[in-house]
Amino acid sequence: MKPHEQAFVDSFVKGERRERVMAALASTKKRRKFVGELAHHGTYILEPNCLRRIEPSQQNPDSINAILRGQGAPDTC
């Protein structure tokens, strides 16, 4: 697992799911399945306090950048 992946897991994945997520990311076969699952049904994996609803009209790079900046995101995030 790469350092940025570990940081993602530590920061955004629910504590009781971290071990499973780290194992999935470390496995080539399970990684592919996990990434697909996260992209489509990942809310049960992530910490609820880290989730923000983005209105469909704002689901574009410029709007998402503005939302992240408004939340205090640095230049690179």
N, CA, C, O and CB atoms as a CASP TS submission, in Angstrom:
PFRMAT TS
TARGET T0000
AUTHOR 0000-0000-0000
METHOD Language model
MODEL 1
PARENT N/A
ATOM      1  N   MET     1       0.844  -1.170   0.000  1.00  0.00           N
ATOM      2  CA  MET     1       0.000   0.000   0.000  1.00  0.00           C
ATOM      3  C   MET     1       0.895   1.240   0.000  1.00  0.00           C
ATOM      4  O   MET     1       1.927   1.275   0.670  1.00  0.00           O
ATOM      5  CB  MET     1      -0.963  -0.006   1.220  1.00  0.00           C
ATOM      6  N   LYS     2       0.492   2.230  -0.744  1.00  0.00           N
ATOM      7  CA  LYS     2       1.263   3.465  -0.867  1.00  0.00           C
ATOM      8  C   LYS     2       0.962   4.395   0.309  1.00  0.00           C
ATOM      9  O   LYS     2      -0.113   4.309   0.903  1.00  0.00           O
ATOM     10  CB  LYS     2       0.951   4.170  -2.208  1.00  0.00           C
ATOM     11  N   PRO     3       1.905   5.286   0.652  1.00  0.00           N
ATOM     12  CA  PRO     3       1.697   6.180   1.807  1.00  0.00           C
ATOM     13  C   PRO     3       0.417   7.017   1.725  1.00  0.00           C
ATOM     14  O   PRO     3      -0.253   7.217   2.738  1.00  0.00           O
ATOM     15  CB  PRO     3       2.876   7.105   1.942  1.00  0.00           C
ATOM     16  N   HIS     4       0.073   7.508   0.532  1.00  0.00           N
ATOM     17  CA  HIS     4      -1.145   8.319   0.428  1.00  0.00           C
ATOM     18  C   HIS     4      -2.401   7.473   0.636  1.00  0.00           C
ATOM     19  O   HIS     4      -3.424   7.981   1.094  1.00  0.00           O
ATOM     20  CB  HIS     4      -1.205   9.014  -0.937  1.00  0.00           C
ATOM     21  N   GLU     5      -2.324   6.187   0.300  1.00  0.00           N
ATOM     22  CA  GLU     5      -3.464   5.301   0.543  1.00  0.00           C
ATOM     23  C   GLU     5      -3.628   5.058   2.039  1.00  0.00           C
ATOM     24  O   GLU     5      -4.747   5.041   2.553  1.00  0.00           O
ATOM     25  CB  GLU     5      -3.284   3.960  -0.204  1.00  0.00           C
ATOM     26  N   GLN     6      -2.524   4.874   2.725  1.00  0.00           N
ATOM     27  CA  GLN     6      -2.568   4.698   4.173  1.00  0.00           C
ATOM     28  C   GLN     6      -3.149   5.948   4.838  1.00  0.00           C
ATOM     29  O   GLN     6      -3.960   5.845   5.759  1.00  0.00           O
ATOM     30  CB  GLN     6      -1.156   4.396   4.727  1.00  0.00           C
ATOM     31  N   ALA     7      -2.736   7.115   4.375  1.00  0.00           N
ATOM     32  CA  ALA     7      -3.258   8.373   4.923  1.00  0.00           C
ATOM     33  C   ALA     7      -4.762   8.492   4.669  1.00  0.00           C
ATOM     34  O   ALA     7      -5.502   8.958   5.536  1.00  0.00           O
ATOM     35  CB  ALA     7      -2.517   9.581   4.306  1.00  0.00           C
ATOM     36  N   PHE     8      -5.217   8.074   3.485  1.00  0.00           N
ATOM     37  CA  PHE     8      -6.644   8.083   3.166  1.00  0.00           C
ATOM     38  C   PHE     8      -7.408   7.186   4.139  1.00  0.00           C
ATOM     39  O   PHE     8      -8.420   7.595   4.707  1.00  0.00           O
ATOM     40  CB  PHE     8      -6.880   7.620   1.708  1.00  0.00           C
ATOM     41  N   VAL     9      -6.920   5.974   4.324  1.00  0.00           N
ATOM     42  CA  VAL     9      -7.583   5.022   5.228  1.00  0.00           C
ATOM     43  C   VAL     9      -7.622   5.588   6.643  1.00  0.00           C
ATOM     44  O   VAL     9      -8.666   5.559   7.294  1.00  0.00           O
ATOM     45  CB  VAL     9      -6.856   3.650   5.217  1.00  0.00           C
ATOM     46  N   ASP    10      -6.495   6.101   7.122  1.00  0.00           N
ATOM     47  CA  ASP    10      -6.432   6.639   8.481  1.00  0.00           C
ATOM     48  C   ASP    10      -7.361   7.837   8.678  1.00  0.00           C
ATOM     49  O   ASP    10      -7.911   8.027   9.762  1.00  0.00           O
ATOM     50  CB  ASP    10      -5.007   7.040   8.811  1.00  0.00           C
ATOM     51  N   SER    11      -7.531   8.632   7.640  1.00  0.00           N
ATOM     52  CA  SER    11      -8.303   9.868   7.757  1.00  0.00           C
ATOM     53  C   SER    11      -9.793   9.712   7.488  1.00  0.00           C
ATOM     54  O   SER    11     -10.604  10.392   8.117  1.00  0.00           O
ATOM     55  CB  SER    11      -7.753  10.878   6.826  1.00  0.00           C
ATOM     56  N   PHE    12     -10.171   8.827   6.561  1.00  0.00           N
ATOM     57  CA  PHE    12     -11.544   8.831   6.089  1.00  0.00           C
ATOM     58  C   PHE    12     -12.324   7.538   6.271  1.00  0.00           C
ATOM     59  O   PHE    12     -13.549   7.549   6.143  1.00  0.00           O
ATOM     60  CB  PHE    12     -11.546   9.172   4.685  1.00  0.00           C
ATOM     61  N   VAL    13     -11.670   6.441   6.560  1.00  0.00           N
ATOM     62  CA  VAL    13     -12.370   5.152   6.685  1.00  0.00           C
ATOM     63  C   VAL    13     -12.758   4.920   8.146  1.00  0.00           C
ATOM     64  O   VAL    13     -11.983   5.197   9.062  1.00  0.00           O
ATOM     65  CB  VAL    13     -11.477   3.978   6.164  1.00  0.00           C
ATOM     66  N   LYS    14     -13.965   4.411   8.342  1.00  0.00           N
ATOM     67  CA  LYS    14     -14.442   4.092   9.687  1.00  0.00           C
ATOM     68  C   LYS    14     -13.461   3.145  10.366  1.00  0.00           C
ATOM     69  O   LYS    14     -12.929   2.231   9.736  1.00  0.00           O
ATOM     70  CB  LYS    14     -15.858   3.465   9.638  1.00  0.00           C
ATOM     71  N   GLY    15     -13.229   3.367  11.641  1.00  0.00           N
ATOM     72  CA  GLY    15     -12.255   2.589  12.399  1.00  0.00           C
ATOM     73  C   GLY    15     -12.436   1.086  12.307  1.00  0.00           C
ATOM     74  O   GLY    15     -11.460   0.351  12.159  1.00  0.00           O
ATOM     75  N   GLU    16     -13.676   0.620  12.394  1.00  0.00           N
ATOM     76  CA  GLU    16     -13.934  -0.822  12.370  1.00  0.00           C
ATOM     77  C   GLU    16     -13.744  -1.425  10.987  1.00  0.00           C
ATOM     78  O   GLU    16     -13.736  -2.649  10.853  1.00  0.00           O
ATOM     79  CB  GLU    16     -15.337  -1.104  12.854  1.00  0.00           C
ATOM     80  N   ARG    17     -13.594  -0.609   9.965  1.00  0.00           N
ATOM     81  CA  ARG    17     -13.417  -1.105   8.589  1.00  0.00           C
ATOM     82  C   ARG    17     -11.995  -0.939   8.074  1.00  0.00           C
ATOM     83  O   ARG    17     -11.677  -1.419   6.986  1.00  0.00           O
ATOM     84  CB  ARG    17     -14.369  -0.389   7.658  1.00  0.00           C
ATOM     85  N   ARG    18     -11.139  -0.274   8.829  1.00  0.00           N
ATOM     86  CA  ARG    18      -9.792   0.043   8.345  1.00  0.00           C
ATOM     87  C   ARG    18      -8.965  -1.183   8.007  1.00  0.00           C
ATOM     88  O   ARG    18      -8.303  -1.214   6.969  1.00  0.00           O
ATOM     89  CB  ARG    18      -9.067   0.854   9.368  1.00  0.00           C
ATOM     90  N   GLU    19      -8.991  -2.185   8.860  1.00  0.00           N
ATOM     91  CA  GLU    19      -8.186  -3.384   8.615  1.00  0.00           C
ATOM     92  C   GLU    19      -8.611  -4.074   7.317  1.00  0.00           C
ATOM     93  O   GLU    19      -7.766  -4.493   6.526  1.00  0.00           O
ATOM     94  CB  GLU    19      -8.307  -4.362   9.799  1.00  0.00           C
ATOM     95  N   ARG    20      -9.904  -4.188   7.106  1.00  0.00           N
ATOM     96  CA  ARG    20     -10.429  -4.813   5.886  1.00  0.00           C
ATOM     97  C   ARG    20     -10.047  -3.999   4.650  1.00  0.00           C
ATOM     98  O   ARG    20      -9.662  -4.565   3.627  1.00  0.00           O
ATOM     99  CB  ARG    20     -11.963  -4.959   5.972  1.00  0.00           C
ATOM    100  N   VAL    21     -10.153  -2.690   4.740  1.00  0.00           N
ATOM    101  CA  VAL    21      -9.815  -1.824   3.610  1.00  0.00           C
ATOM    102  C   VAL    21      -8.325  -1.920   3.298  1.00  0.00           C
ATOM    103  O   VAL    21      -7.945  -1.994   2.129  1.00  0.00           O
ATOM    104  CB  VAL    21     -10.207  -0.361   3.906  1.00  0.00           C
ATOM    105  N   MET    22      -7.481  -1.920   4.321  1.00  0.00           N
ATOM    106  CA  MET    22      -6.035  -2.027   4.090  1.00  0.00           C
ATOM    107  C   MET    22      -5.694  -3.361   3.421  1.00  0.00           C
ATOM    108  O   MET    22      -4.836  -3.409   2.539  1.00  0.00           O
ATOM    109  CB  MET    22      -5.261  -1.886   5.423  1.00  0.00           C
ATOM    110  N   ALA    23      -6.357  -4.439   3.834  1.00  0.00           N
ATOM    111  CA  ALA    23      -6.120  -5.743   3.217  1.00  0.00           C
ATOM    112  C   ALA    23      -6.573  -5.739   1.762  1.00  0.00           C
ATOM    113  O   ALA    23      -5.903  -6.306   0.899  1.00  0.00           O
ATOM    114  CB  ALA    23      -6.848  -6.849   3.998  1.00  0.00           C
ATOM    115  N   ALA    24      -7.700  -5.106   1.492  1.00  0.00           N
ATOM    116  CA  ALA    24      -8.206  -5.044   0.111  1.00  0.00           C
ATOM    117  C   ALA    24      -7.261  -4.242  -0.773  1.00  0.00           C
ATOM    118  O   ALA    24      -7.000  -4.636  -1.910  1.00  0.00           O
ATOM    119  CB  ALA    24      -9.620  -4.422   0.075  1.00  0.00           C
ATOM    120  N   LEU    25      -6.754  -3.141  -0.281  1.00  0.00           N
ATOM    121  CA  LEU    25      -5.839  -2.314  -1.072  1.00  0.00           C
ATOM    122  C   LEU    25      -4.505  -3.017  -1.318  1.00  0.00           C
ATOM    123  O   LEU    25      -3.836  -2.744  -2.315  1.00  0.00           O
ATOM    124  CB  LEU    25      -5.598  -0.981  -0.372  1.00  0.00           C
ATOM    125  N   ALA    26      -4.123  -3.904  -0.432  1.00  0.00           N
ATOM    126  CA  ALA    26      -2.853  -4.619  -0.576  1.00  0.00           C
ATOM    127  C   ALA    26      -2.945  -5.792  -1.559  1.00  0.00           C
ATOM    128  O   ALA    26      -1.917  -6.299  -2.008  1.00  0.00           O
ATOM    129  CB  ALA    26      -2.392  -5.125   0.780  1.00  0.00           C
ATOM    130  N   SER    27      -4.151  -6.223  -1.892  1.00  0.00           N
ATOM    131  CA  SER    27      -4.370  -7.358  -2.788  1.00  0.00           C
ATOM    132  C   SER    27      -4.787  -6.867  -4.170  1.00  0.00           C
ATOM    133  O   SER    27      -5.732  -6.088  -4.292  1.00  0.00           O
ATOM    134  CB  SER    27      -5.438  -8.309  -2.211  1.00  0.00           C
ATOM    135  N   THR    28      -4.097  -7.312  -5.200  1.00  0.00           N
ATOM    136  CA  THR    28      -4.436  -6.895  -6.563  1.00  0.00           C
ATOM    137  C   THR    28      -5.882  -7.234  -6.906  1.00  0.00           C
ATOM    138  O   THR    28      -6.604  -6.392  -7.440  1.00  0.00           O
ATOM    139  CB  THR    28      -3.495  -7.556  -7.569  1.00  0.00           C
ATOM    140  N   LYS    29      -6.306  -8.439  -6.611  1.00  0.00           N
ATOM    141  CA  LYS    29      -7.664  -8.878  -6.930  1.00  0.00           C
ATOM    142  C   LYS    29      -8.708  -8.127  -6.095  1.00  0.00           C
ATOM    143  O   LYS    29      -9.688  -7.621  -6.642  1.00  0.00           O
ATOM    144  CB  LYS    29      -7.797 -10.390  -6.701  1.00  0.00           C
ATOM    145  N   LYS    30      -8.508  -8.053  -4.794  1.00  0.00           N
ATOM    146  CA  LYS    30      -9.478  -7.405  -3.915  1.00  0.00           C
ATOM    147  C   LYS    30      -9.476  -5.885  -4.099  1.00  0.00           C
ATOM    148  O   LYS    30     -10.503  -5.233  -3.912  1.00  0.00           O
ATOM    149  CB  LYS    30      -9.183  -7.755  -2.456  1.00  0.00           C
ATOM    150  N   ARG    31      -8.332  -5.328  -4.463  1.00  0.00           N
ATOM    151  CA  ARG    31      -8.210  -3.884  -4.667  1.00  0.00           C
ATOM    152  C   ARG    31      -9.194  -3.409  -5.742  1.00  0.00           C
ATOM    153  O   ARG    31      -9.919  -2.436  -5.538  1.00  0.00           O
ATOM    154  CB  ARG    31      -6.759  -3.513  -5.064  1.00  0.00           C
ATOM    155  N   ARG    32      -9.215  -4.084  -6.858  1.00  0.00           N
ATOM    156  CA  ARG    32     -10.094  -3.707  -7.975  1.00  0.00           C
ATOM    157  C   ARG    32     -11.558  -3.728  -7.529  1.00  0.00           C
ATOM    158  O   ARG    32     -12.313  -2.800  -7.821  1.00  0.00           O
ATOM    159  CB  ARG    32      -9.886  -4.662  -9.182  1.00  0.00           C
ATOM    160  N   LYS    33     -11.953  -4.781  -6.828  1.00  0.00           N
ATOM    161  CA  LYS    33     -13.321  -4.900  -6.341  1.00  0.00           C
ATOM    162  C   LYS    33     -13.636  -3.799  -5.328  1.00  0.00           C
ATOM    163  O   LYS    33     -14.704  -3.189  -5.376  1.00  0.00           O
ATOM    164  CB  LYS    33     -13.545  -6.281  -5.713  1.00  0.00           C
ATOM    165  N   PHE    34     -12.701  -3.550  -4.413  1.00  0.00           N
ATOM    166  CA  PHE    34     -12.910  -2.518  -3.389  1.00  0.00           C
ATOM    167  C   PHE    34     -13.062  -1.131  -4.010  1.00  0.00           C
ATOM    168  O   PHE    34     -13.961  -0.379  -3.632  1.00  0.00           O
ATOM    169  CB  PHE    34     -11.744  -2.515  -2.394  1.00  0.00           C
ATOM    170  N   VAL    35     -12.198  -0.790  -4.952  1.00  0.00           N
ATOM    171  CA  VAL    35     -12.260   0.539  -5.581  1.00  0.00           C
ATOM    172  C   VAL    35     -13.601   0.731  -6.282  1.00  0.00           C
ATOM    173  O   VAL    35     -14.191   1.808  -6.195  1.00  0.00           O
ATOM    174  CB  VAL    35     -11.098   0.724  -6.590  1.00  0.00           C
ATOM    175  N   GLY    36     -14.084  -0.282  -6.967  1.00  0.00           N
ATOM    176  CA  GLY    36     -15.394  -0.205  -7.598  1.00  0.00           C
ATOM    177  C   GLY    36     -16.512  -0.039  -6.589  1.00  0.00           C
ATOM    178  O   GLY    36     -17.440   0.745  -6.792  1.00  0.00           O
ATOM    179  N   GLU    37     -16.416  -0.779  -5.509  1.00  0.00           N
ATOM    180  CA  GLU    37     -17.424  -0.693  -4.447  1.00  0.00           C
ATOM    181  C   GLU    37     -17.410   0.685  -3.804  1.00  0.00           C
ATOM    182  O   GLU    37     -18.467   1.267  -3.563  1.00  0.00           O
ATOM    183  CB  GLU    37     -17.184  -1.776  -3.380  1.00  0.00           C
ATOM    184  N   LEU    38     -16.235   1.206  -3.527  1.00  0.00           N
ATOM    185  CA  LEU    38     -16.107   2.524  -2.915  1.00  0.00           C
ATOM    186  C   LEU    38     -16.695   3.601  -3.824  1.00  0.00           C
ATOM    187  O   LEU    38     -17.367   4.517  -3.350  1.00  0.00           O
ATOM    188  CB  LEU    38     -14.635   2.832  -2.608  1.00  0.00           C
ATOM    189  N   ALA    39     -16.448   3.494  -5.109  1.00  0.00           N
ATOM    190  CA  ALA    39     -16.933   4.495  -6.054  1.00  0.00           C
ATOM    191  C   ALA    39     -18.454   4.529  -6.148  1.00  0.00           C
ATOM    192  O   ALA    39     -19.031   5.579  -6.430  1.00  0.00           O
ATOM    193  CB  ALA    39     -16.351   4.233  -7.417  1.00  0.00           C
ATOM    194  N   HIS    40     -19.109   3.397  -5.917  1.00  0.00           N
ATOM    195  CA  HIS    40     -20.552   3.335  -6.128  1.00  0.00           C
ATOM    196  C   HIS    40     -21.378   3.191  -4.854  1.00  0.00           C
ATOM    197  O   HIS    40     -22.530   3.622  -4.817  1.00  0.00           O
ATOM    198  CB  HIS    40     -20.861   2.205  -7.029  1.00  0.00           C
ATOM    199  N   HIS    41     -20.810   2.593  -3.813  1.00  0.00           N
ATOM    200  CA  HIS    41     -21.578   2.330  -2.590  1.00  0.00           C
ATOM    201  C   HIS    41     -20.739   2.577  -1.337  1.00  0.00           C
ATOM    202  O   HIS    41     -20.939   1.913  -0.320  1.00  0.00           O
ATOM    203  CB  HIS    41     -22.099   0.888  -2.591  1.00  0.00           C
ATOM    204  N   GLY    42     -19.826   3.502  -1.399  1.00  0.00           N
ATOM    205  CA  GLY    42     -18.828   3.651  -0.348  1.00  0.00           C
ATOM    206  C   GLY    42     -19.232   4.350   0.922  1.00  0.00           C
ATOM    207  O   GLY    42     -18.423   4.455   1.844  1.00  0.00           O
ATOM    208  N   THR    43     -20.458   4.833   1.008  1.00  0.00           N
ATOM    209  CA  THR    43     -20.813   5.605   2.190  1.00  0.00           C
ATOM    210  C   THR    43     -20.764   4.783   3.480  1.00  0.00           C
ATOM    211  O   THR    43     -20.551   5.350   4.551  1.00  0.00           O
ATOM    212  CB  THR    43     -22.188   6.188   2.016  1.00  0.00           C
ATOM    213  N   TYR    44     -20.951   3.487   3.407  1.00  0.00           N
ATOM    214  CA  TYR    44     -20.879   2.664   4.619  1.00  0.00           C
ATOM    215  C   TYR    44     -19.431   2.432   5.070  1.00  0.00           C
ATOM    216  O   TYR    44     -19.195   1.972   6.187  1.00  0.00           O
ATOM    217  CB  TYR    44     -21.569   1.318   4.378  1.00  0.00           C
ATOM    218  N   ILE    45     -18.481   2.743   4.217  1.00  0.00           N
ATOM    219  CA  ILE    45     -17.061   2.555   4.525  1.00  0.00           C
ATOM    220  C   ILE    45     -16.461   3.824   5.141  1.00  0.00           C
ATOM    221  O   ILE    45     -15.564   3.748   5.981  1.00  0.00           O
ATOM    222  CB  ILE    45     -16.284   2.164   3.252  1.00  0.00           C
ATOM    223  N   LEU    46     -16.953   4.967   4.724  1.00  0.00           N
ATOM    224  CA  LEU    46     -16.353   6.245   5.107  1.00  0.00           C
ATOM    225  C   LEU    46     -16.974   6.823   6.365  1.00  0.00           C
ATOM    226  O   LEU    46     -18.137   6.567   6.677  1.00  0.00           O
ATOM    227  CB  LEU    46     -16.484   7.237   3.980  1.00  0.00           C
ATOM    228  N   GLU    47     -16.173   7.614   7.089  1.00  0.00           N
ATOM    229  CA  GLU    47     -16.645   8.311   8.284  1.00  0.00           C
ATOM    230  C   GLU    47     -17.747   9.288   7.883  1.00  0.00           C
ATOM    231  O   GLU    47     -17.536  10.107   6.989  1.00  0.00           O
ATOM    232  CB  GLU    47     -15.474   9.056   9.001  1.00  0.00           C
ATOM    233  N   PRO    48     -18.907   9.225   8.515  1.00  0.00           N
ATOM    234  CA  PRO    48     -20.015  10.115   8.139  1.00  0.00           C
ATOM    235  C   PRO    48     -19.668  11.602   8.252  1.00  0.00           C
ATOM    236  O   PRO    48     -20.153  12.412   7.462  1.00  0.00           O
ATOM    237  CB  PRO    48     -21.216   9.820   9.006  1.00  0.00           C
ATOM    238  N   ASN    49     -18.835  11.963   9.223  1.00  0.00           N
ATOM    239  CA  ASN    49     -18.487  13.375   9.390  1.00  0.00           C
ATOM    240  C   ASN    49     -17.579  13.894   8.279  1.00  0.00           C
ATOM    241  O   ASN    49     -17.324  15.096   8.208  1.00  0.00           O
ATOM    242  CB  ASN    49     -17.815  13.582  10.728  1.00  0.00           C
ATOM    243  N   CYS    50     -17.089  13.016   7.417  1.00  0.00           N
ATOM    244  CA  CYS    50     -16.240  13.412   6.282  1.00  0.00           C
ATOM    245  C   CYS    50     -17.037  13.544   4.984  1.00  0.00           C
ATOM    246  O   CYS    50     -16.497  13.985   3.969  1.00  0.00           O
ATOM    247  CB  CYS    50     -15.113  12.396   6.089  1.00  0.00           C
ATOM    248  N   LEU    51     -18.295  13.171   5.008  1.00  0.00           N
ATOM    249  CA  LEU    51     -19.107  13.176   3.787  1.00  0.00           C
ATOM    250  C   LEU    51     -19.868  14.486   3.642  1.00  0.00           C
ATOM    251  O   LEU    51     -20.411  15.012   4.613  1.00  0.00           O
ATOM    252  CB  LEU    51     -20.088  11.997   3.790  1.00  0.00           C
ATOM    253  N   ARG    52     -19.900  14.996   2.446  1.00  0.00           N
ATOM    254  CA  ARG    52     -20.662  16.204   2.115  1.00  0.00           C
ATOM    255  C   ARG    52     -21.437  15.938   0.831  1.00  0.00           C
ATOM    256  O   ARG    52     -20.887  15.415  -0.138  1.00  0.00           O
ATOM    257  CB  ARG    52     -19.721  17.455   1.957  1.00  0.00           C
ATOM    258  N   ARG    53     -22.692  16.294   0.828  1.00  0.00           N
ATOM    259  CA  ARG    53     -23.505  16.148  -0.373  1.00  0.00           C
ATOM    260  C   ARG    53     -23.161  17.291  -1.323  1.00  0.00           C
ATOM    261  O   ARG    53     -23.078  18.450  -0.916  1.00  0.00           O
ATOM    262  CB  ARG    53     -25.033  16.138  -0.028  1.00  0.00           C
ATOM    263  N   ILE    54     -22.965  16.953  -2.578  1.00  0.00           N
ATOM    264  CA  ILE    54     -22.697  17.959  -3.603  1.00  0.00           C
ATOM    265  C   ILE    54     -23.854  17.921  -4.588  1.00  0.00           C
ATOM    266  O   ILE    54     -24.125  16.893  -5.209  1.00  0.00           O
ATOM    267  CB  ILE    54     -21.319  17.706  -4.326  1.00  0.00           C
ATOM    268  N   GLU    55     -24.522  19.038  -4.719  1.00  0.00           N
ATOM    269  CA  GLU    55     -25.657  19.136  -5.632  1.00  0.00           C
ATOM    270  C   GLU    55     -25.205  18.814  -7.057  1.00  0.00           C
ATOM    271  O   GLU    55     -24.083  19.146  -7.437  1.00  0.00           O
ATOM    272  CB  GLU    55     -26.293  20.550  -5.567  1.00  0.00           C
ATOM    273  N   PRO    56     -26.066  18.171  -7.847  1.00  0.00           N
ATOM    274  CA  PRO    56     -25.691  17.817  -9.220  1.00  0.00           C
ATOM    275  C   PRO    56     -25.151  18.999 -10.035  1.00  0.00           C
ATOM    276  O   PRO    56     -24.233  18.829 -10.838  1.00  0.00           O
ATOM    277  CB  PRO    56     -26.885  17.231  -9.930  1.00  0.00           C
ATOM    278  N   SER    57     -25.702  20.164  -9.836  1.00  0.00           N
ATOM    279  CA  SER    57     -25.240  21.328 -10.597  1.00  0.00           C
ATOM    280  C   SER    57     -23.829  21.757 -10.212  1.00  0.00           C
ATOM    281  O   SER    57     -23.197  22.527 -10.934  1.00  0.00           O
ATOM    282  CB  SER    57     -26.191  22.487 -10.398  1.00  0.00           C
ATOM    283  N   GLN    58     -23.327  21.260  -9.069  1.00  0.00           N
ATOM    284  CA  GLN    58     -21.981  21.609  -8.608  1.00  0.00           C
ATOM    285  C   GLN    58     -20.994  20.460  -8.775  1.00  0.00           C
ATOM    286  O   GLN    58     -19.863  20.549  -8.296  1.00  0.00           O
ATOM    287  CB  GLN    58     -22.026  22.031  -7.153  1.00  0.00           C
ATOM    288  N   GLN    59     -21.392  19.401  -9.436  1.00  0.00           N
ATOM    289  CA  GLN    59     -20.528  18.239  -9.604  1.00  0.00           C
ATOM    290  C   GLN    59     -19.636  18.401 -10.831  1.00  0.00           C
ATOM    291  O   GLN    59     -19.753  17.676 -11.820  1.00  0.00           O
ATOM    292  CB  GLN    59     -21.367  16.960  -9.720  1.00  0.00           C
ATOM    293  N   ASN    60     -18.747  19.375 -10.726  1.00  0.00           N
ATOM    294  CA  ASN    60     -17.756  19.639 -11.770  1.00  0.00           C
ATOM    295  C   ASN    60     -16.485  20.119 -11.079  1.00  0.00           C
ATOM    296  O   ASN    60     -16.557  20.586  -9.942  1.00  0.00           O
ATOM    297  CB  ASN    60     -18.279  20.701 -12.817  1.00  0.00           C
ATOM    298  N   PRO    61     -15.338  20.022 -11.716  1.00  0.00           N
ATOM    299  CA  PRO    61     -14.066  20.331 -11.050  1.00  0.00           C
ATOM    300  C   PRO    61     -13.995  21.719 -10.411  1.00  0.00           C
ATOM    301  O   PRO    61     -13.523  21.845  -9.281  1.00  0.00           O
ATOM    302  CB  PRO    61     -12.959  20.203 -12.033  1.00  0.00           C
ATOM    303  N   ASP    62     -14.451  22.754 -11.103  1.00  0.00           N
ATOM    304  CA  ASP    62     -14.347  24.110 -10.545  1.00  0.00           C
ATOM    305  C   ASP    62     -15.198  24.271  -9.288  1.00  0.00           C
ATOM    306  O   ASP    62     -14.749  24.855  -8.302  1.00  0.00           O
ATOM    307  CB  ASP    62     -14.768  25.145 -11.588  1.00  0.00           C
ATOM    308  N   SER    63     -16.411  23.759  -9.324  1.00  0.00           N
ATOM    309  CA  SER    63     -17.286  23.866  -8.159  1.00  0.00           C
ATOM    310  C   SER    63     -16.767  23.031  -6.992  1.00  0.00           C
ATOM    311  O   SER    63     -16.804  23.472  -5.843  1.00  0.00           O
ATOM    312  CB  SER    63     -18.702  23.430  -8.523  1.00  0.00           C
ATOM    313  N   ILE    64     -16.285  21.829  -7.287  1.00  0.00           N
ATOM    314  CA  ILE    64     -15.758  20.978  -6.224  1.00  0.00           C
ATOM    315  C   ILE    64     -14.514  21.620  -5.611  1.00  0.00           C
ATOM    316  O   ILE    64     -14.327  21.568  -4.395  1.00  0.00           O
ATOM    317  CB  ILE    64     -15.428  19.565  -6.767  1.00  0.00           C
ATOM    318  N   ASN    65     -13.672  22.219  -6.433  1.00  0.00           N
ATOM    319  CA  ASN    65     -12.503  22.933  -5.915  1.00  0.00           C
ATOM    320  C   ASN    65     -12.937  24.056  -4.971  1.00  0.00           C
ATOM    321  O   ASN    65     -12.358  24.226  -3.898  1.00  0.00           O
ATOM    322  CB  ASN    65     -11.659  23.505  -7.077  1.00  0.00           C
ATOM    323  N   ALA    66     -13.947  24.815  -5.368  1.00  0.00           N
ATOM    324  CA  ALA    66     -14.441  25.913  -4.527  1.00  0.00           C
ATOM    325  C   ALA    66     -15.003  25.380  -3.206  1.00  0.00           C
ATOM    326  O   ALA    66     -14.783  25.976  -2.151  1.00  0.00           O
ATOM    327  CB  ALA    66     -15.525  26.719  -5.276  1.00  0.00           C
ATOM    328  N   ILE    67     -15.717  24.273  -3.265  1.00  0.00           N
ATOM    329  CA  ILE    67     -16.268  23.668  -2.043  1.00  0.00           C
ATOM    330  C   ILE    67     -15.135  23.223  -1.120  1.00  0.00           C
ATOM    331  O   ILE    67     -15.160  23.494   0.081  1.00  0.00           O
ATOM    332  CB  ILE    67     -17.186  22.462  -2.390  1.00  0.00           C
ATOM    333  N   LEU    68     -14.139  22.535  -1.691  1.00  0.00           N
ATOM    334  CA  LEU    68     -13.002  22.078  -0.878  1.00  0.00           C
ATOM    335  C   LEU    68     -12.255  23.253  -0.268  1.00  0.00           C
ATOM    336  O   LEU    68     -11.892  23.212   0.908  1.00  0.00           O
ATOM    337  CB  LEU    68     -12.041  21.233  -1.723  1.00  0.00           C
ATOM    338  N   ARG    69     -12.021  24.297  -1.048  1.00  0.00           N
ATOM    339  CA  ARG    69     -11.339  25.491  -0.524  1.00  0.00           C
ATOM    340  C   ARG    69     -12.150  26.113   0.605  1.00  0.00           C
ATOM    341  O   ARG    69     -11.593  26.556   1.609  1.00  0.00           O
ATOM    342  CB  ARG    69     -11.108  26.529  -1.648  1.00  0.00           C
ATOM    343  N   GLY    70     -13.472  26.142   0.434  1.00  0.00           N
ATOM    344  CA  GLY    70     -14.342  26.687   1.472  1.00  0.00           C
ATOM    345  C   GLY    70     -14.303  25.880   2.760  1.00  0.00           C
ATOM    346  O   GLY    70     -14.593  26.402   3.837  1.00  0.00           O
ATOM    347  N   GLN    71     -13.946  24.611   2.648  1.00  0.00           N
ATOM    348  CA  GLN    71     -13.813  23.730   3.814  1.00  0.00           C
ATOM    349  C   GLN    71     -12.413  23.799   4.407  1.00  0.00           C
ATOM    350  O   GLN    71     -12.123  23.122   5.394  1.00  0.00           O
ATOM    351  CB  GLN    71     -14.144  22.288   3.431  1.00  0.00           C
ATOM    352  N   GLY    72     -11.531  24.622   3.804  1.00  0.00           N
ATOM    353  CA  GLY    72     -10.184  24.782   4.344  1.00  0.00           C
ATOM    354  C   GLY    72      -9.131  23.914   3.691  1.00  0.00           C
ATOM    355  O   GLY    72      -8.044  23.746   4.244  1.00  0.00           O
ATOM    356  N   ALA    73      -9.426  23.353   2.517  1.00  0.00           N
ATOM    357  CA  ALA    73      -8.446  22.506   1.833  1.00  0.00           C
ATOM    358  C   ALA    73      -7.249  23.337   1.380  1.00  0.00           C
ATOM    359  O   ALA    73      -7.411  24.498   1.003  1.00  0.00           O
ATOM    360  CB  ALA    73      -9.091  21.793   0.623  1.00  0.00           C
ATOM    361  N   PRO    74      -6.039  22.752   1.413  1.00  0.00           N
ATOM    362  CA  PRO    74      -4.850  23.454   0.954  1.00  0.00           C
ATOM    363  C   PRO    74      -4.798  23.503  -0.582  1.00  0.00           C
ATOM    364  O   PRO    74      -5.711  23.029  -1.258  1.00  0.00           O
ATOM    365  CB  PRO    74      -3.588  22.777   1.511  1.00  0.00           C
ATOM    366  N   ASP    75      -3.723  24.078  -1.116  1.00  0.00           N
ATOM    367  CA  ASP    75      -3.563  24.189  -2.566  1.00  0.00           C
ATOM    368  C   ASP    75      -3.614  22.836  -3.251  1.00  0.00           C
ATOM    369  O   ASP    75      -4.179  22.711  -4.338  1.00  0.00           O
ATOM    370  CB  ASP    75      -2.256  24.877  -2.895  1.00  0.00           C
ATOM    371  N   THR    76      -3.037  21.837  -2.638  1.00  0.00           N
ATOM    372  CA  THR    76      -3.087  20.480  -3.188  1.00  0.00           C
ATOM    373  C   THR    76      -3.848  19.610  -2.203  1.00  0.00           C
ATOM    374  O   THR    76      -3.579  19.611  -1.002  1.00  0.00           O
ATOM    375  CB  THR    76      -1.645  19.906  -3.457  1.00  0.00           C
ATOM    376  N   CYS    77      -4.797  18.874  -2.739  1.00  0.00           N
ATOM    377  CA  CYS    77      -5.580  17.997  -1.849  1.00  0.00           C
ATOM    378  C   CYS    77      -6.109  16.830  -2.650  1.00  0.00           C
ATOM    379  O   CYS    77      -6.795  15.966  -2.103  1.00  0.00           O
ATOM    380  CB  CYS    77      -6.754  18.768  -1.174  1.00  0.00           C
TER
END
